Amino acid sequence: MRKPKDFDSELKALADKAKAIKERRVRQLGELVAATGADALDADLLAGALLGAVAMKDAATKEGWHKAGAAFFRGKERQPAPRPDQRLEGSLPLEGGAAPR
């Protein structure tokens, strides 16, 4: 005679696995936000931008975003988008707003 299956333990194992997958997804999303430099944005601005992206109906715009995202992930050096207040390491601020030569 076969041993009966323990459905409760199998369901618990599946629930634990689903929870681990959700936690990993949230962690990876946070890492993506940091890797792109979006962690410097205000939370309200970032949420608004994401809501706008979800509501976007223009296929051409979405395709452009898709290509930019794919290029980001293919890039060997993942650098965040430049920030206006960000300076290259070792560079000095411009004095008096003069243009560099």
N, C-alpha and C positions, 0 to 999 in steps of 0.2 A: 504494500500500500504506500502511496506517495505521501510525503510530508506536506501538510497544508501550508500555503503561502501566508506569510505575515504581512498583510496589506498595510497595517498601521505603521510598521517600521519602514516599509517601502515608501509610503506617503510622506513620512517624516523626512526620509533621506532626500526625496524629491523637493520638498519644501525648503530644506536646508540648502540644497544646490541652487534653487531659484533665488534664495536670499543672497547667497554668495555672488551669483551672477549680477544681481541688481546692485550690490555694493561695489563690485568691480566696475560696473558701468558708470556709476556716480563718481568714483575715484578717477576713472579715465577722462570723464568730462571735465572735472576740475583740473586735471593735468593738461588737457587741451586748452582750456581757458588760459592757464598760466603760460603755456608754450607759445601761444599766439600773441601774448602781450595784452590780452583783453582783461586781465586781472587788474590793470591800471584804470579801467573804466569804472564809473559809478555803477552800482548794482542795478539801479533803476534804468540807466541808459542801456546797459547790457541786456536786461530783460526786455526793454522796448525794442531793441534791435532784433533780438531773437523772435519776438512776437511778430515783428514786421516781416522777417524772413519766412515764418510759417504761413503768414497770410498772403505772401507774394504770389500773384497769379502769372506774372510775366515769365514765360519759359526761357526767353533769351537771357534775362537777368539771372535766373536760377542756374542756367548752364554756365554762365560766366563765373558765378560763385563756385560751382562744382569744379570747374577747371582750376581755379585758384586754389581751392582746397586740395585737389589731387596733386597739384604742383608742390604745395606745402609739405605733403606727406612723402613725396618722392625726393624732396630736397635732401642733400647730404647734411647741410647745416641748417637746422630749423631756427631761424631768427625771427623774433616777433616783429610786427610792423613798427616802423620808426615812430617814436613819440616826439612831440615838439620839444620837450624838456630833456630829452635824452642826448647825452654827449658821448662821443666815442671815447674809449679809455685812453687817457693820456692827452686828450685835447683840452685846450684852454678856451674859456668863454671869450666871445668877441667883445672888445671894449668899445663902448659908445655906439654900438649897432653898426659898426663899419663892416662893409662887405669884405670877405677874404680875397686876397690877391691871387 
